[in-house]
């Protein structure tokens, strides 16, 4: 079994894209408009093919619910 996608919630997709590509050296893989947000993924150039990080916006309703649940679990 192999994980292909892992989500990272971000407050600003463009700022996160610049950080992951310019600072950490990832490459942009997918950038698909989806209303006010984007399906935005990056990948490590030396990583396994098909393995991507999804830069998921916190403003997306399911991401907000997840963040609240995660902070409650950590308390």
Secondary structure, 3 states (H helix, E strand, C coil): CCCCEEEEEECCHHHHHHHHHHHCCEEEEEEEEECCEEEEEEEECCCCCCCEEEEEECCCHHHHHHHHHHHHHHC
